Amino acid sequence: MHNLIICSLCSCFPWPVLGLPPYWYKDPVFRARAAREPRKVLAEVGVHLPEETEIGVWDSSGTARWFVIPERPAATEDFTEAQLMELVTTESMMGVALAGAPS
């Protein structure tokens, strides 16, 4: 399962927690397409998922603000909490990127 967060109203992004959203996230075309064809939109931003991966699209609102807890990347079993946090980005918590892989 891969979760994608959108905000069809675009006034409810949890910026105090996640920071400011990318400029394209507020674009009405992105929001509409992400709801209608999430797999295609994700591929366009570099998130290529296997066909068998289910995609959940969650629409934030004034009363419910969502964010993704990114999947832990492979080969990070020995990472400290601080090292893991360095891999998490605003985009990964929106579901439009995967948490960074260790270098």
The 8 nearest C-alpha neighbors of each residue, nearest first, counted from 0:
[[1, 53, 52, 54, 2, 55, 51, 48],
 [0, 2, 54, 55, 53, 3, 52, 94],
 [3, 1, 55, 94, 54, 56, 0, 67],
 [4, 2, 94, 56, 55, 93, 57, 5],
 [3, 5, 57, 93, 56, 58, 94, 66],
 [6, 4, 58, 57, 7, 59, 30, 3],
 [5, 7, 9, 59, 58, 8, 60, 11],
 [6, 8, 9, 30, 5, 58, 59, 31],
 [9, 7, 6, 10, 11, 60, 59, 61],
 [10, 8, 6, 7, 11, 25, 12, 5],
 [9, 11, 8, 12, 6, 61, 60, 7],
 [10, 12, 61, 9, 60, 13, 59, 6],
 [11, 13, 14, 10, 9, 6, 64, 59],
 [14, 12, 15, 16, 17, 11, 64, 18],
 [13, 15, 18, 17, 19, 16, 12, 20],
 [16, 14, 13, 18, 17, 19, 12, 20],
 [17, 15, 14, 13, 18, 89, 19, 12],
 [18, 16, 14, 89, 15, 13, 19, 92],
 [19, 17, 14, 15, 16, 20, 89, 13],
 [18, 20, 14, 21, 17, 12, 15, 89],
 [21, 19, 24, 22, 18, 14, 12, 89],
 [20, 22, 24, 23, 19, 25, 90, 89],
 [23, 21, 24, 25, 20, 26, 19, 29],
 [24, 22, 26, 25, 21, 29, 20, 27],
 [25, 23, 21, 22, 26, 20, 29, 30],
 [26, 24, 23, 9, 22, 27, 30, 29],
 [25, 27, 23, 29, 28, 24, 30, 22],
 [28, 26, 30, 29, 31, 25, 7, 24],
 [27, 29, 31, 26, 30, 32, 33, 25],
 [30, 28, 32, 26, 27, 31, 33, 24],
 [29, 31, 27, 33, 28, 32, 7, 5],
 [32, 30, 28, 34, 33, 29, 27, 35],
 [31, 33, 35, 29, 34, 36, 30, 28],
 [34, 32, 37, 30, 36, 31, 35, 40],
 [33, 35, 32, 31, 37, 36, 30, 56],
 [36, 34, 32, 33, 37, 31, 30, 38],
 [37, 35, 33, 32, 39, 38, 34, 40],
 [36, 38, 33, 40, 39, 34, 41, 35],
 [39, 37, 41, 40, 36, 42, 54, 48],
 [38, 40, 42, 41, 37, 36, 43, 33],
 [41, 39, 43, 37, 42, 38, 33, 36],
 [40, 42, 46, 38, 44, 43, 39, 37],
 [41, 43, 46, 47, 45, 39, 44, 40],
 [42, 44, 40, 41, 45, 39, 46, 47],
 [45, 43, 41, 42, 46, 40, 95, 96],
 [44, 46, 42, 43, 47, 41, 96, 95],
 [47, 45, 42, 41, 96, 44, 48, 95],
 [48, 46, 42, 45, 41, 49, 38, 43],
 [47, 49, 46, 52, 50, 38, 42, 51],
 [48, 50, 51, 52, 47, 53, 38, 46],
 [51, 49, 52, 48, 53, 38, 47, 54],
 [50, 52, 49, 53, 48, 0, 54, 1],
 [53, 51, 49, 50, 0, 48, 54, 1],
 [52, 54, 0, 1, 51, 55, 50, 2],
 [55, 53, 1, 0, 2, 52, 56, 3],
 [54, 56, 2, 3, 1, 57, 53, 0],
 [57, 55, 3, 4, 2, 54, 34, 58],
 [56, 58, 4, 5, 3, 59, 55, 65],
 [59, 57, 5, 6, 4, 7, 60, 56],
 [60, 58, 64, 6, 63, 65, 5, 57],
 [61, 59, 63, 62, 11, 64, 58, 6],
 [60, 62, 11, 63, 59, 64, 10, 8],
 [61, 63, 60, 64, 59, 11, 65, 58],
 [64, 62, 60, 59, 61, 65, 58, 11],
 [65, 63, 59, 60, 13, 62, 11, 66],
 [64, 66, 59, 63, 4, 67, 57, 58],
 [65, 67, 92, 93, 4, 68, 64, 94],
 [68, 66, 92, 69, 93, 94, 2, 65],
 [67, 69, 92, 70, 66, 91, 94, 87],
 [70, 68, 67, 98, 91, 92, 71, 97],
 [71, 69, 72, 68, 98, 97, 67, 1],
 [70, 72, 69, 73, 98, 75, 83, 76],
 [73, 71, 100, 75, 70, 74, 98, 99],
 [72, 74, 75, 71, 100, 76, 101, 70],
 [73, 75, 76, 72, 101, 77, 100, 78],
 [76, 74, 78, 77, 73, 72, 101, 71],
 [75, 77, 78, 74, 73, 79, 71, 72],
 [76, 78, 75, 79, 74, 82, 80, 83],
 [79, 77, 75, 76, 82, 83, 80, 81],
 [78, 80, 82, 81, 83, 77, 76, 84],
 [79, 81, 83, 82, 84, 78, 85, 77],
 [80, 82, 84, 79, 83, 85, 78, 86],
 [83, 81, 79, 85, 84, 80, 78, 86],
 [82, 84, 80, 85, 86, 81, 78, 79],
 [83, 85, 81, 87, 86, 82, 80, 88],
 [84, 86, 82, 83, 87, 81, 88, 99],
 [87, 85, 99, 84, 83, 98, 88, 100],
 [86, 88, 98, 84, 85, 91, 99, 89],
 [89, 87, 91, 90, 92, 86, 98, 85],
 [88, 90, 92, 17, 91, 93, 18, 87],
 [89, 91, 93, 88, 96, 92, 95, 94],
 [92, 90, 96, 94, 97, 88, 93, 98],
 [91, 93, 67, 89, 66, 90, 94, 68],
 [94, 92, 90, 4, 91, 95, 66, 67],
 [93, 95, 3, 91, 92, 96, 2, 4],
 [94, 96, 90, 93, 91, 41, 3, 46],
 [97, 95, 91, 90, 94, 46, 98, 45],
 [96, 98, 91, 99, 69, 46, 94, 95],
 [99, 97, 87, 86, 91, 69, 100, 96],
 [100, 98, 86, 97, 101, 87, 72, 88],
 [99, 101, 72, 102, 98, 86, 73, 74],
 [102, 100, 99, 75, 74, 72, 86, 73],
 [101, 100, 99, 74, 86, 75, 72, 73]]
